[in-house]
Amino acid sequence: MFHIKVPATSANMGPGFDCVGVALELYNELWVEETDGGIDISSTDGRDIPKGEKNLIYTTIKGFYGREGLKLPGVKIVQKDSIPMTRGLGSSAACIVGGLLAANAMSGRNYTVDRLALMAAELEGHPDNSNPALMGSMVVSAMHDGEMSRIKINVPENLTFGVLIPNFALSTAESRAVLPKEYTRAQAVFNSSRTGLLIAAMMTGNLEALRVAVDDEIHQPYRKKLIRNYDDIFEKARENESLAEYLSGAGPTLMTLITDEKAEKYEKEMTAFLKTLPDKWELKLLKPDTRGAVIESE
């Protein structure tokens, strides 16, 4: 049996639409083994989870075996899910990455991380979640001619992510449907400059630059209307010394960046504020995950 642990991820990070993401210390775990026949899928806490062809881990494993011309007699999957689904924290990427790691090990193919990363990006449709899930830390990615380039960046050690998770879901399809089909040259320049600034700020530790670096004109202005109290929450975060705020992935989770020394006061003030809102919000203070997905034999 193989034990796999995959981190949550926060994609886009403001202007890095479909190409920038960061891994966080929140994990899905799964135990997987090939069996003589049948599909056995369960949860460690008895939670109702998708079964059979509706289970993304299973379909990823099955698809891997099919592409390799192998037969999958049967499989047993036990899940321990801590990453909330359809909240913009990379739950689908975690399933795909976990499924690929399991299939790669069970089949004996033992493909490199580079090859698995390309497979994951193709299945996900973009690499901004799957690459940090595999590699850890912050990853900048670019697809080109059926290949992929990616660079891992270490996030400044004194940075904490204030993760604000609502009790309502928002599908990627719904969130993408509100985006325009065309953008102006000014919008393209706006985002490319901020993406470069974001990368430079993280690489140099210039945290003051993050306020401008997370600005975006490609997706956040259009998606914010889908999330009640979006502006109110970000305004309150700034009042409590957040360095920057952005929409995590396709949403609806909101992300704030704070220094470690401000985290305790921030948590206290923001938790009290969130209780006054009509929707239920959960605040998690998370550090970046630096290892990425891990697999071991048990």
Secondary structure, DSSP 4 states (H G I P E B T S, - for coil): -EEEEEEEEEESTTT-TTTEEEEEEEEEEEEEEEESSEEEEEETT------GGG-HHHHHHHHHHHHTT----EEEEEEEE-SPTTSSS-HHHHHHHHHHHHHHHHHT----HHHHHHHHHHHHSSSTTHHHHHH-SEEEEEEETTEEEEEEEPPPTTEEEEEEEESS---HHHHHHTS-S---HHHHHHHHHHHHHHHHHHHHT-GGGHHHHT--SSSHHHHGGGSTTHHHHHHHHHHTT-SEEEE-TTSS-EEEEEEGGGHHHHHHHHHHHHTTSSS-EEEEEEPBPSS--EEEE-
